[in-house]
Amino acid sequence: MSSPNENRHADRQEQRNTAAVSLLEQVRGTLAEVALPLALPGAEQGRRDAAAGVAQLDDYILPRYRSLDAPLLAVVGGSTGAGKSTLVNALAGHPVTRSGAIRPTTRQPILLHHPAEAAWFEGSRVLPGLGRIRGALSAGPVPAAQTVTGPDAAAVSSLVLLADDAVPAGIALLDAPDVDSISDDNRKLAGQLLAAADLWIFVTTANRYADAVPWRLLLDAAARDIMVAVVLDRVPPGAEEEVSEDLRRLLDGEGLAGAQLFVIPESTLDPLGMLPAGAVLPLRNWLTGLAADASGRADVARRTLNGAVRALAGRVAAISASAAEQQRAAAALEAGVGAAYRDAGSRILDATRDGALLRGEVLARWQDFVGTGEFFRTVEQNVGRFRDRLGAFFRGEPPPAIKVEAAIETGLQAVIVDEAANAAEETDHRWRSDPAGRQLLGTDDLSGTGPGFADRAAQEIRAWQEALMELIRTEGQGKRTQARWLSFGINGLGAALMIVVFSMTAGLTGLEVGVAGGTAVVGQRLLEAVFGEDAVRRMAEKARTDLAARCQRLLEEEQQRFLVRLPAADTMAAGVLDSQADALARLAGTA
């Protein structure tokens, strides 16, 4: 019967485990959504790390946290031809897995477990992405009477589950494919199985124990602090001490001083391909003792789990750094777009303020509208009589005000389209000088304006002109001014207001200054005669503001051709990953 203190301790441990599982599930969700789409250094590695983190959470860390009392999973791994299958057969005492000279030999790994512990492995508790094939022992060299459980074994890699009384309760053996297999699928599967192990039984040979590929995996084991038993197979007679001492020196130097080392001398196999019974006795006794020690098994599970979580914390931190770099790169690309189009907007507004639009066609149509040079001289000589003279002028034959509007539309459209094209060319150049931007653009040429932009600009200018006319109507609703603006005509007043909006003469030279200045005086005087000075100033400012807003909208829509190519980035992604990395590091200290 448990004491109250033991019950409280168990409750606290259960609460800690529940909190740990919750954190790990959140980390899994974050990693599953990580996208590092920009072509930056380290992005590909970051994507691989995220996928590997999700896989290990699914295959090992979460299952082990959810069932700390489950049997240990010992994965037997090693290089091609090292004798893994022969070793597993020897540990079982009879043939259970295929071995031979044709490579790759192990296509479906076999998981040996005690019959009473089948439930731990038949479901999706560990390695949920792999199918299950239930095998039965036979007199031949491989399991017989196989049945499929779980995912379709034809569509995915599968585990062959084999219940065997020779396997002690508390531990299961999994024969993995070669870590250096010529088959990509076998190598990936071997890595996946080793990542899901509570402990490794790593098999190498007397003439291959210094190979690079196995050592990369052994160094990974050292980083994760996983328990490792190294089996040195096929050691020639008389070389046991020399070879084992050299291998032990290498293990100690790489942080694996605590690894168990078992030496199997070179032996002649019997007709069934079995090693002599005594060849693996020390390894079998070690495994049996570990299986019988519940406290020792728990220590192994905790140690491996602690190392796996610590390694995951480092991996998440590295992914967070990559995500932050992605955000910075995307922000820089976006800022480049914004700067180019803001500059274009400023240049457009400058063109509407410096008198540049009063050149050419606009100036000619305005002169046609208001009359000849004699008219200007009359205005200058007798401003006092201007209202009557101008009123009489407008009550005559209708002036071509519509032509002034059309000329302004054409000139303003040309400025907007030209500056938008300049912004697009600048942005395209900036992006193509950056690997990430170049990837986003691909083979598309965005160096000019988009389809239909010129038409949209013309529509927006006409809408601005219509709004300007409505402004004049609204301003002239008073009884005192209504007759005046009606006598001058809405289009005439509208043309005059447009001229006033564009009346600043900076940028014009020589004769143009005087002529454009005269046009501004005529428009200004005409509007003041009808509405008064304050009203004209107010209307001109409102018209300028409206035009600026419309140009800004046009450019904002146009720059979307670039911005829509930027990946949708959660601005908190890097921060979330950083926070989770810290939480994982704390968890690793208590796992």
C-alpha positions in Angstrom: 0.0 0.0 0.0 1.4 3.4 -1.0 2.1 6.0 1.6 0.6 9.5 1.4 4.0 11.0 0.5 4.4 8.5 -2.3 1.0 9.3 -3.6 1.7 13.0 -3.6 5.0 12.4 -5.3 3.3 10.4 -8.0 0.7 13.1 -8.5 3.3 15.7 -8.9 5.2 13.6 -11.4 2.0 13.0 -13.3 1.4 16.8 -13.4 4.9 17.4 -14.6 4.6 14.8 -17.3 1.2 16.3 -18.5 2.8 19.7 -18.7 5.8 18.3 -20.6 3.5 16.5 -23.1 1.5 19.7 -23.6 4.7 21.7 -24.3 6.1 19.0 -26.7 2.8 19.0 -28.6 3.0 22.8 -29.0 6.5 22.5 -30.2 5.5 19.8 -32.7 2.7 22.1 -34.0 5.1 25.0 -34.4 7.7 22.8 -36.2 5.1 21.3 -38.5 4.1 24.8 -39.6 7.7 26.2 -40.0 8.2 27.4 -43.6 11.6 28.8 -44.6 10.7 29.5 -48.2 13.3 32.2 -49.0 16.6 31.1 -50.7 18.9 31.9 -47.8 22.0 30.1 -46.6 20.9 27.5 -44.1 17.2 27.5 -45.1 17.4 24.0 -46.5 19.1 22.7 -43.4 16.5 24.5 -41.3 13.7 22.7 -43.2 15.4 19.4 -42.7 15.8 20.1 -39.0 12.2 21.0 -38.6 11.1 17.8 -40.4 13.5 15.8 -38.2 12.2 17.4 -35.1 8.6 16.5 -35.9 9.7 13.0 -36.8 11.5 12.4 -33.5 8.7 13.9 -31.5 6.3 11.5 -33.2 8.5 8.5 -33.1 10.2 8.7 -29.7 9.9 11.8 -27.5 6.1 12.1 -27.2 5.5 8.3 -27.0 8.2 7.9 -24.3 6.8 10.8 -22.3 3.3 9.4 -22.5 4.4 5.9 -21.4 7.6 6.0 -19.3 7.0 2.5 -18.2 7.0 1.0 -21.7 9.7 -1.6 -22.5 13.0 -0.2 -23.7 13.6 -0.3 -27.5 17.1 -1.3 -28.3 17.9 -0.7 -32.0 20.6 -2.8 -33.6 22.4 -0.7 -36.2 25.6 -0.6 -38.1 27.4 -0.7 -41.4 26.8 -2.9 -44.4 27.9 -6.4 -43.8 28.7 -5.8 -40.1 26.6 -8.8 -39.0 23.6 -7.1 -37.4 21.1 -9.8 -38.5 23.5 -12.6 -37.4 23.9 -10.9 -34.0 20.1 -10.6 -33.6 19.7 -14.3 -34.5 22.4 -15.2 -32.0 20.7 -13.2 -29.2 17.4 -14.9 -29.9 19.1 -18.3 -30.1 17.5 -19.2 -33.4 17.1 -17.6 -36.9 14.6 -14.8 -36.8 15.9 -12.4 -39.5 17.5 -12.7 -42.9 21.2 -12.3 -43.4 23.3 -12.8 -46.6 25.8 -11.4 -49.1 23.3 -9.6 -51.3 22.8 -6.0 -50.4 20.7 -4.3 -49.3 19.4 -7.3 -47.2 17.1 -5.8 -44.5 14.1 -4.2 -46.2 11.5 -4.7 -43.5 13.1 -4.4 -40.0 12.1 -7.0 -37.5 11.1 -6.0 -34.0 11.5 -8.8 -31.4 9.6 -8.5 -28.2 8.4 -10.6 -25.3 4.9 -12.1 -26.1 3.4 -10.4 -23.0 4.5 -7.0 -24.3 3.0 -7.1 -27.8 0.4 -4.4 -27.0 3.2 -1.8 -26.6 4.3 -2.2 -30.2 1.2 -3.3 -32.2 -0.4 0.1 -32.2 0.9 3.5 -33.1 2.6 4.3 -29.8 6.1 4.4 -31.4 7.0 4.9 -35.0 3.4 5.7 -36.0 4.2 6.3 -39.6 5.3 2.7 -40.1 3.0 -0.2 -40.9 2.9 -3.4 -38.7 3.3 -6.9 -40.0 2.6 -9.6 -37.5 5.2 -12.4 -38.0 5.2 -15.9 -36.6 8.3 -18.1 -35.9 9.0 -20.9 -38.3 11.8 -23.4 -38.9 13.1 -21.4 -41.8 15.4 -18.4 -41.8 12.7 -15.8 -41.7 9.4 -15.3 -39.9 6.3 -17.0 -41.5 2.5 -16.5 -41.4 2.8 -12.7 -41.7 -0.3 -10.5 -41.4 -0.5 -6.7 -41.9 -1.7 -4.3 -39.3 -1.8 -0.5 -39.2 -1.1 1.5 -42.4 -1.0 -0.4 -45.7 2.4 -2.1 -45.7 2.5 -1.9 -49.5 2.4 1.9 -49.3 4.8 2.5 -46.4 7.8 1.0 -44.7 6.7 -1.5 -42.1 7.9 -3.2 -39.0 7.7 -7.0 -38.7 6.6 -7.7 -35.2 7.8 -11.0 -33.8 6.9 -12.3 -30.3 9.6 -14.5 -28.9 10.1 -15.9 -25.4 13.8 -15.6 -25.9 13.5 -11.9 -25.6 13.4 -10.8 -21.9 10.4 -8.8 -20.8 11.3 -5.1 -20.4 13.3 -4.7 -23.6 12.7 -5.2 -27.3 15.2 -5.6 -30.1 14.9 -4.0 -33.5 17.1 -5.0 -36.4 17.6 -1.9 -38.5 18.8 -1.5 -42.1 22.4 -0.6 -42.9 23.3 3.0 -42.0 25.4 3.2 -45.2 23.0 1.2 -47.4 23.1 1.7 -51.1 19.4 2.3 -50.9 18.4 5.8 -49.9 15.1 4.5 -48.4 17.1 2.0 -46.2 19.5 4.7 -45.0 16.6 7.0 -44.1 14.8 4.2 -42.3 17.9 3.3 -40.4 18.3 6.9 -39.2 14.6 7.0 -38.3 14.8 3.8 -36.2 17.9 4.9 -34.4 16.3 8.2 -33.5 13.4 6.3 -32.0 15.7 4.1 -29.8 16.1 4.1 -26.0 19.5 2.6 -26.5 21.7 1.6 -29.4 23.5 -1.7 -30.0 26.0 -0.5 -32.7 27.7 -3.3 -34.7 31.0 -2.8 -36.5 33.8 -5.0 -37.6 37.5 -5.2 -36.8 38.5 -3.8 -40.2 35.7 -1.1 -40.5 35.3 0.4 -37.0 36.9 3.7 -38.1 34.6 4.3 -41.0 33.2 7.8 -41.3 29.5 7.0 -41.6 29.1 5.0 -38.4 31.1 7.6 -36.5 28.8 10.4 -37.5 26.0 8.4 -35.9 28.0 7.6 -32.9 28.8 11.3 -32.4 25.1 12.0 -32.6 24.6 9.5 -29.9 27.2 11.2 -27.8 25.5 14.5 -28.3 22.2 13.0 -27.2 23.8 11.2 -24.3 22.1 8.0 -25.4 23.3 4.7 -23.9 25.4 2.9 -26.5 26.6 -0.7 -26.6 29.3 -1.2 -29.3 29.7 -4.7 -30.7 33.1 -5.3 -32.3 32.4 -8.2 -34.6 34.6 -10.6 -36.5 37.8 -9.9 -34.6 40.6 -12.2 -35.8 42.2 -14.5 -33.2 45.0 -12.8 -31.3 43.8 -9.3 -32.3 41.1 -8.9 -29.6 43.1 -6.8 -27.2 44.8 -4.5 -29.7 41.6 -3.8 -31.7 39.4 -3.3 -28.7 41.9 -1.0 -27.0 42.1 1.1 -30.2 38.3 1.3 -30.5 38.0 2.1 -26.8 40.5 5.0 -27.2 38.4 6.4 -30.1 35.2 6.1 -28.1 36.7 7.8 -25.1 38.0 10.6 -27.3 34.6 11.3 -28.8 32.6 11.5 -25.6 31.5 7.9 -25.5 33.6 6.7 -22.5 30.5 5.2 -20.9 29.7 3.0 -23.9 29.6 -0.7 -23.3 32.0 -2.6 -25.6 31.5 -6.3 -26.6 34.0 -8.2 -28.7 32.8 -11.1 -30.9 35.7 -13.2 -32.3 35.7 -14.3 -35.9 33.8 -17.6 -35.9 32.5 -20.2 -38.4 28.7 -20.1 -38.7 26.6 -23.3 -38.5 24.4 -24.5 -41.4 21.6 -22.1 -40.2 24.0 -19.1 -40.2 24.2 -19.1 -36.4 27.2 -18.0 -34.3 28.4 -20.3 -31.5 26.2 -20.0 -28.5 28.8 -18.5 -26.3 29.9 -15.7 -28.7 27.2 -13.3 -27.6 26.8 -14.5 -24.0 28.2 -11.3 -22.4 25.9 -9.1 -24.5 22.9 -11.3 -23.8 23.6 -11.3 -20.1 24.0 -7.5 -20.1 20.6 -7.1 -21.9 18.9 -9.6 -19.6 20.2 -7.8 -16.5 19.1 -4.4 -17.8 15.6 -5.8 -18.6 15.3 -7.2 -15.1 16.2 -4.0 -13.4 13.1 -1.7 -13.4 15.0 1.2 -11.9 17.9 0.8 -14.3 15.5 0.7 -17.3 13.8 3.9 -16.0 17.3 5.5 -15.7 18.1 4.6 -19.3 14.8 5.9 -20.6 15.2 9.1 -18.6 18.7 9.6 -19.8 17.9 9.1 -23.4 14.8 11.2 -23.2 16.7 14.0 -21.5 19.3 13.9 -24.3 16.7 13.9 -27.0 14.8 16.9 -25.5 18.1 18.7 -25.1 19.1 18.1 -28.7 15.6 19.1 -29.8 16.0 22.4 -27.8 19.2 23.1 -29.8 17.5 22.2 -33.0 14.6 24.5 -32.3 16.9 27.4 -31.4 18.7 26.9 -34.7 15.4 26.9 -36.6 14.4 30.0 -34.7 17.5 31.8 -35.9 16.7 30.7 -39.5 13.2 31.9 -39.1 14.4 35.3 -37.8 16.8 35.6 -40.8 13.9 34.8 -43.1 11.8 37.5 -41.5 14.6 40.0 -41.8 15.2 39.1 -45.5 11.5 39.4 -46.3 11.3 42.7 -44.5 14.2 44.0 -46.5 12.6 42.9 -49.8 9.4 44.5 -48.7 11.1 47.7 -47.6 12.8 47.9 -51.0 9.4 47.7 -52.7 8.0 50.4 -50.5 10.9 52.7 -50.9 10.8 52.5 -54.7 7.1 53.2 -54.9 7.1 55.9 -52.3 9.8 57.6 -54.3 7.6 57.2 -57.4 4.7 58.8 -55.5 6.9 61.7 -54.4 8.0 62.3 -58.0 4.4 62.3 -59.2 3.4 64.8 -56.6 6.4 67.0 -57.4 5.3 67.0 -61.1 1.8 68.2 -60.0 3.3 71.0 -57.9 6.2 72.3 -60.0 4.3 73.5 -63.1 5.7 70.7 -65.2 2.2 69.6 -66.2 1.5 73.1 -67.6 3.8 72.4 -70.5 2.9 71.4 -74.0 -0.6 70.2 -74.7 -2.1 71.4 -71.4 -0.7 74.9 -71.9 -1.9 75.1 -75.4 -5.4 74.0 -74.6 -5.6 76.4 -71.7 -4.5 79.3 -73.9 -7.2 78.3 -76.4 -9.7 78.3 -73.6 -8.9 81.7 -72.0 -8.0 83.6 -75.2 -5.0 85.4 -76.6 -2.1 87.4 -75.2 -4.3 90.5 -75.6 -6.6 88.9 -73.1 -3.8 88.5 -70.6 -2.7 92.1 -71.0 -6.2 93.3 -70.4 -6.4 91.3 -67.3 -3.1 92.7 -66.0 -4.1 96.3 -66.8 -7.5 96.3 -65.3 -7.9 93.6 -62.6 -10.8 95.6 -61.2 -12.9 95.1 -64.3 -11.7 91.4 -64.6 -14.9 89.9 -63.2 -17.2 91.7 -65.7 -14.9 91.1 -68.7 -14.4 87.4 -67.9 -18.1 86.9 -67.2 -18.9 88.4 -70.6 -16.2 86.3 -72.2 -17.7 83.1 -70.8 -21.2 84.0 -71.7 -20.2 84.1 -75.4 -19.4 81.0 -77.4 -18.7 78.0 -75.1 -15.0 77.6 -74.6 -13.2 74.3 -75.1 -12.8 73.5 -71.4 -13.3 69.8 -72.1 -10.0 69.9 -74.1 -8.2 71.3 -71.1 -9.5 68.4 -68.9 -8.5 65.8 -71.6 -5.0 67.3 -71.9 -4.5 67.3 -68.1 -5.7 63.6 -68.1 -3.2 62.6 -70.8 -0.3 64.5 -69.2 -1.0 63.3 -65.7 -1.5 59.7 -66.9 1.9 59.8 -68.7 3.6 61.0 -65.5 1.9 58.3 -63.3 2.6 55.5 -65.7 6.2 56.5 -66.3 7.0 56.8 -62.6 5.3 53.5 -61.8 7.4 51.9 -64.5 10.5 53.4 -63.0 9.5 52.0 -59.6 8.9 48.5 -61.0 12.3 48.6 -62.8 14.1 49.6 -59.7 12.3 47.0 -57.6 13.0 44.2 -60.1 16.6 45.2 -60.2 16.9 45.2 -56.4 15.2 41.8 -56.1 17.3 40.2 -58.8 20.5 41.3 -57.0 19.3 39.3 -53.9 19.2 35.5 -54.0 15.9 35.4 -52.1 14.3 38.0 -54.4 15.7 36.3 -57.5 14.1 33.1 -56.4 10.7 34.8 -55.8 10.7 36.4 -59.2 11.9 33.3 -61.1 11.6 33.9 -64.8 8.8 36.5 -64.6 9.7 40.0 -65.8 8.1 42.6 -63.5 10.3 45.5 -64.6 7.4 47.5 -66.2 3.9 48.3 -65.1 1.3 45.6 -64.8 -1.4 44.8 -67.4 -4.1 47.4 -67.4 -2.2 49.9 -65.2 -2.4 52.7 -67.7 -6.2 52.3 -68.0 -6.6 52.2 -64.3 -4.5 55.4 -64.0 -6.7 57.1 -66.6 -9.9 56.0 -64.8 -8.5 57.3 -61.5 -7.7 60.7 -63.0 -11.2 61.0 -64.5 -12.6 60.1 -61.1 -10.5 62.8 -59.6 -11.7 65.3 -62.2 -15.3 64.3 -61.5 -14.7 64.7 -57.7 -13.2 68.2 -58.4 -16.4 69.2 -60.4 -18.5 68.0 -57.5 -16.4 70.1 -55.1 -17.1 73.1 -57.2 -20.9 72.4 -57.2 -20.9 71.9 -53.5 -18.9 75.1 -52.9 -21.2 77.1 -55.2 -24.5 76.1 -53.7 -24.9 79.4 -51.9 -27.4 81.8 -53.5 -24.8 84.5 -53.9 -22.3 82.4 -55.8 -24.7 80.0 -57.7 -25.5 82.5 -60.4 -21.8 83.3 -60.9 -20.6 79.8 -61.3 -23.5 78.9 -63.5 -22.7 81.8 -65.8 -19.0 80.7 -66.1 -19.9 77.0 -66.6 -18.9 74.0 -64.4 -16.3 72.7 -66.8 -14.7 76.1 -67.2 -14.4 76.5 -63.4 -13.2 72.9 -63.1 -10.5 73.5 -65.7 -9.4 76.7 -63.9 -9.2 74.8 -60.5 -7.0 72.1 -62.1 -4.7 74.8 -63.4 -4.5 76.3 -60.0 -3.7 72.9 -58.5 -0.7 72.7 -60.9 0.2 76.4 -60.8 3.6 76.4 -59.1 6.2 77.3 -61.7 9.4 75.7 -60.4 10.9 73.6 -63.1 9.8 75.8 -66.0 12.3 78.0 -67.8 12.4 81.1 -70.0 9.2 82.0 -71.7 7.3 79.1 -70.1 7.6 80.8 -66.7 5.8 83.9 -67.8 3.2 82.0 -69.8 2.5 79.5 -67.1 2.4 82.2 -64.5 -0.1 84.0 -66.6 -2.3 80.9 -66.8 -2.2 80.6 -63.0 -3.2 84.2 -62.5 -6.2 83.8 -64.9 -7.4 80.7 -63.1 -6.8 82.1 -59.7 -8.6 85.4 -60.5 -11.5 83.6 -62.2 -12.1 81.3 -59.2 -11.7 84.2 -56.6 -14.2 86.2 -58.6 -16.7 83.5 -58.1 -15.9 81.9 -54.7 -13.6 84.3 -52.9 -9.9 83.9 -52.0 -10.3 81.6 -48.9 -12.6 79.2 -50.7 -10.3 78.9 -53.7 -7.3 78.1 -51.4 -9.4 75.5 -49.5 -10.7 73.9 -52.7 -7.2 73.7 -54.3 -5.8 72.1 -51.2 -8.6 69.6 -51.0 -8.1 68.7 -54.7 -4.4 68.3 -54.2 -4.9 66.0 -51.2 -7.5 63.9 -53.2 -5.1 63.6 -56.1 -2.3 62.5 -53.9 -4.4 59.8 -52.2 -5.6 58.5 -55.6 -2.0 58.3 -56.9 -0.9 56.5 -53.7 -3.7 53.9 -54.1 -2.7 53.3 -57.6 0.9 52.7 -56.6 0.0 50.6 -53.6 -2.1 48.3 -55.9 0.8 48.2 -58.4 3.4 47.2 -55.9 1.3 44.2 -54.9 2.7 42.5 -57.9 5.9 42.1 -55.9 4.5 41.9 -52.4 2.2 39.0 -53.1 5.3 36.9 -53.9 6.6 37.4 -50.4 5.8 34.4 -48.1 3.1 35.0 -45.5 5.2 35.2 -42.3 3.9 35.1 -38.8 5.9 37.9 -37.2 5.9 36.0 -33.9 7.3 32.8 -35.4 10.9 33.3 -34.4 9.8 34.6 -30.9 7.7 31.5 -30.4 10.5 29.2 -31.4 12.9 31.0 -29.1 10.5 30.7 -26.2 9.9 27.0 -26.9 13.7 26.4 -27.2 14.1 27.8 -23.7 11.3 25.8 -22.3 12.7 22.6 -23.9 16.1 23.3 -22.4 14.5 23.7 -18.9 12.5 20.5 -19.5 15.7 18.6 -20.5 17.1 19.3 -17.1 14.2 17.6 -15.4 13.3 14.8 -18.0 
